[in-house]
Amino acid sequence: MLFELISWLDGLYNVPGFGAFEFITTRTAFAAATALLISLFIGKKMIQWLKNMQLKEVIRDDIGLNTHLAKADTPTMGGVIIIFATVIPALLWMKVTSIYTWMIIFVVLVLGLVGFIDDYIKVVKKNKSGLHGWFKVIGQVLVGLVLGSVLYFWPEFQDFNTITTVPFLKDVHIDYAFWGQEYGWLIYIPVVTFIITAVSNSANLTDGLDGLLSGTSAIAGVVLGIFAYVSGRVDFSSFLNIMYLPEAGELTIFAASMIGACLGFLWYNSNPASVFMGDTGSLALGGAIGALAIMIHKELLLPIICGIFVVEAVSVIIQTSWFKYTKKKTGVGRRVFLMTPIHHHFEKQGWAESKI
């Protein structure tokens, strides 16, 4: 919105220097700075408000981690800080005429709302179970269905909507519509839905230590932001043999906003944390990362970019599957890890959070 205002003023009065805002790099820098300042300054006031409202972290006393009992007085639902610090700069500096702008913000806001409801039930209603898992999945599936449908049926994406690149292999692509474009949506939309659900859930699992998710999300944002910038430029994408995606460079600005928001939040969330993001932040961040990768057709890179998320999620799957299998076979469930997600396994071994 601010970008449109600057462009309008520049067109009317030819203001010196305003032309620089036509460049994505300029708006990316301003978006990152704006997000960082919002998360730092609003974050401080938000944390104090959360304390005044007694919105504290709910620590389950049955998980067997005594070190976490000391965190019971730490305010939670700090993910609101990340959402505000990401969405506001994105709206200010991205083109509001771009479908990329509205779809990525839609993902963040809807999944942030799902996480907020979960946190509200836990913290305000004092129900430690929170929102039922199926309702979370319904929210994630809804977001995936909407995003996948728009990316598939939107006219601007018709030439490349079902194509994705294979990492490290030159001129190798996968087309989800392998049996015909007419039926490509039958595979593409479920794939998008699965990715959104998987990444947001794995991010939620990763959010268990001070600074872990906010730090890893910032790193993922850097990588995806670089790919978005390169993919949105004809010259760079051609030189690097990367799929050219018109206007995808706008997503660089969103990635910069997310990075700035995460770094500002990390100031308060690093060990020992002054605030936790809760599901409000973790579901929104996971969804944003998954959506970014999908929109720039780099979803096959997610296991590398989000390697920590993968390890956390796989550890839970292994633990749950082995426990059920051994209980069925022997009557006594056995565990592979001391506790999952795997960062709790290391905590059980006596590792400090900063070391993990």
DOFIKE-524002 format. One record per residue (C-alpha): z, y, x. Coordinates in steps of 0.5 Angstrom, whole numbers, padded with zeros to 4 digits, always signed. Each point is the difference from the previous one (the first is absolute). Example, Ala and Ser with C-alpha at 12.3 -4.5 7.8 and 13.67 -1.06 7.14 Angstrom:
<pts>
+0016-0009+0025;-0002+0007+0002;
</pts>
This chain:
<pts>
+0000+0000+0000;+0002+0005+0006;-0007-0002+0003;-0004+0001-0006;+0004+0007+0000;-0002+0002+0007;-0007-0003-0001;-0001+0005-0006;+0003+0006+0004;-0004-0001+0006;-0006-0001-0005;+0002+0007-0003;+0002+0004+0006;-0002-0004+0006;+0007+0000+0003;+0000-0001+0008;+0003-0007+0001;+0000-0003-0007;-0007-0004+0002;+0004-0004+0004;+0003-0003-0006;-0006-0003-0001;+0001-0005+0005;+0004-0006-0001;+0004+0000+0007;+0003+0007-0002;+0002-0002-0007;+0003-0007+0003;+0004+0004+0005;+0003+0005-0006;+0001-0006-0004;+0004-0004+0005;+0004+0007+0002;+0001+0001-0008;+0003-0007-0001;+0004+0000+0006;+0003+0007-0002;+0001-0002-0007;+0004-0007+0001;+0004+0004+0005;+0003+0006-0004;-0001-0003-0007;+0003-0007+0003;+0006+0003+0002;+0002+0004-0007;-0002-0007-0003;+0005-0004+0004;+0005+0005-0002;-0002-0001-0007;+0000-0007+0000;+0007+0000+0003;+0003+0005-0005;-0003-0005-0006;+0003-0006+0003;-0007-0004+0001;+0002-0004+0005;-0003-0007+0003;+0002-0006-0004;+0002-0005+0005;+0001-0007-0002;+0006-0004+0002;-0003-0007+0000;-0005+0001+0006;+0004-0001+0005;-0001+0006+0004;+0007+0004+0002;-0004+0005+0004;-0003+0003-0007;+0006+0001-0003;+0001+0006+0004;-0006+0003-0003;+0002+0000-0007;+0002+0007+0000;-0007+0002+0002;-0005+0003-0005;-0006-0003-0003;-0006+0001-0004;-0002+0005+0006;-0007-0003-0001;-0001+0006-0004;+0000+0004+0006;-0006-0004+0003;-0004+0001-0007;+0001+0007+0000;-0002+0001+0007;-0006-0004-0001;-0003+0002-0006;+0001+0008+0000;-0004+0001+0007;-0005-0005-0002;-0001+0004-0007;+0000+0006+0004;-0005-0002+0006;-0004-0005-0003;-0007+0001-0004;+0003+0000-0008;-0008-0002-0001;+0001-0007+0004;+0001-0006-0004;+0004-0002+0006;+0005+0005-0001;+0002-0002-0007;+0000-0007+0001;+0004+0000+0006;+0005+0004-0003;+0000-0004-0006;+0002-0006+0004;+0006+0004+0003;+0003+0003-0006;-0001-0007-0005;+0003-0004+0006;+0005+0005+0001;+0002+0000-0007;+0001-0007+0000;+0005+0000+0006;+0003+0006-0003;+0002-0004-0007;+0002-0006+0005;+0005+0005+0004;+0002+0003-0007;+0003-0006-0003;+0003-0002+0007;+0003+0006+0001;+0002+0004-0006;+0000-0006-0005;+0004-0004+0005;-0004-0006-0001;-0001-0003+0007;-0006-0004-0002;-0004+0006-0001;-0007-0001-0004;-0002-0007-0001;-0005-0002+0005;-0005-0001-0005;+0000+0007-0003;-0001+0002+0008;-0006-0005+0000;-0003+0003-0007;+0000+0007+0003;-0003-0002+0007;-0005-0004-0004;-0002+0006-0004;-0001+0004+0006;-0004-0005+0003;-0005-0001-0006;-0001+0007-0001;-0001+0002+0007;-0005-0006+0001;-0004+0002-0007;-0001+0007+0002;-0002-0002+0007;-0005-0005-0003;-0003+0003-0005;+0000+0008+0002;-0007+0002+0001;+0001+0003+0007;+0003-0007+0003;-0006-0004-0003;-0004-0001+0007;+0006-0003+0003;+0006-0002-0005;+0001-0007+0002;-0002+0000+0007;+0006+0000+0005;-0001-0001+0008;+0003-0005+0004;+0004+0002+0006;-0002-0001+0007;-0007-0003-0002;-0006+0005+0000;-0005+0000-0006;+0004-0005-0003;+0002+0002-0008;+0003-0004-0006;-0003+0001-0006;+0005-0002-0006;-0006+0000-0005;-0003-0005+0004;-0003-0003-0007;-0003+0006-0002;+0002+0007-0001;+0001-0001-0008;+0006-0004+0001;+0003+0003+0006;+0005+0003-0003;+0003-0007-0002;+0002-0001+0007;+0001+0007+0003;+0005+0003-0005;+0004-0006+0000;+0000+0000+0008;+0002+0008+0000;+0006-0002-0005;+0002-0005+0005;+0000+0004+0006;+0004+0006-0004;+0005-0005-0003;+0001-0004+0007;+0000+0007+0004;+0005+0003-0004;+0005-0006-0001;+0000-0001+0008;+0001+0007+0001;+0006-0001-0005;+0003-0006+0004;-0001+0004+0007;+0004+0006-0003;+0007-0003+0002;+0002+0003+0007;+0001+0008+0002;-0007+0003+0001;-0004-0007+0000;-0005+0001-0006;-0001+0008+0001;-0001-0001+0008;-0005-0006-0001;-0003+0004-0006;-0002+0006+0004;-0003-0005+0005;-0004-0003-0005;-0002+0007-0003;-0003+0002+0007;-0004-0006+0001;-0003+0001-0007;-0001+0007+0000;-0004-0001+0007;-0005-0005-0004;+0000+0005-0006;-0002+0006+0004;-0005-0004+0004;-0003-0004-0006;-0001+0007-0003;-0005+0003+0005;-0007-0002+0001;+0000+0001+0007;+0006-0004+0002;-0001-0006-0005;-0007-0001+0003;+0002+0001+0007;+0006-0005-0001;-0004-0005-0005;+0005+0002-0005;-0002+0000-0008;-0001+0007-0002;+0004+0002-0006;-0002+0007-0003;+0006+0004-0001;+0005-0005+0003;+0002+0005+0005;+0005+0003-0005;+0004-0006+0000;+0002+0002+0007;+0003+0006-0003;+0004-0004-0004;+0002-0005+0006;+0002+0006+0004;+0005+0002-0006;+0003-0007-0001;+0001+0000+0008;+0003+0007+0000;+0005-0002-0006;+0002-0006+0003;+0002+0003+0007;+0004+0005-0004;+0003-0005-0004;+0001-0004+0006;+0005+0006+0003;+0005-0002-0005;-0002-0007-0001;+0001-0002+0008;+0006-0004+0002;+0005+0002-0003;-0004+0002-0006;+0003+0005-0004;-0005-0002-0006;-0004-0006-0002;-0006+0000-0004;+0001-0005-0005;-0006-0004-0004;-0002+0007-0002;-0003+0001+0007;-0001-0007+0003;-0005-0002-0006;-0003+0007+0000;-0002+0000+0008;-0002-0008-0001;-0005+0002-0005;-0002+0006+0003;-0002-0004+0007;-0003-0005-0004;-0004+0004-0004;-0002+0004+0006;-0003-0006+0003;-0004-0002-0006;-0003+0007-0001;-0003+0000+0007;-0002-0008+0000;+0005-0002+0006;+0005-0004-0004;-0001-0006+0004;+0003+0004+0006;+0006+0000-0004;+0004-0006+0003;-0001+0004+0007;+0002+0007-0003;+0005-0003-0004;+0003-0005+0005;+0007+0001-0001;-0001+0000-0008;-0004-0007+0001;+0006-0003+0004;+0005+0002-0005;-0003-0003-0006;-0002-0006+0003;+0007-0001+0003;+0002+0000-0008;-0006-0005-0002;+0002-0005+0005;+0008+0001-0001;-0001-0001-0008;-0005-0006+0001;+0004-0004+0005;+0006+0001-0004;-0003-0002-0006;-0004-0006+0003;+0006-0003+0004;+0005+0001-0007;-0005-0004-0004;-0001-0005+0006;+0007-0001+0002;+0004+0004-0005;+0003+0005+0005;-0004+0006+0001;-0001+0002+0007;-0002+0006+0004;-0005+0002+0006;+0003+0007+0001;+0007+0002-0001;-0002+0005-0005;-0006+0003-0002;-0004+0005+0000;+0000-0002+0008;+0003+0007+0002;+0007-0003-0004;-0001-0006+0005;+0001+0004+0006;+0005+0004-0003;+0004-0007-0001;-0001-0001+0007;+0004+0006+0002;-0006+0005+0002;+0001+0007-0001;-0005+0003-0005;-0003+0005+0005;-0002-0006+0004;-0003-0004-0006;
</pts>
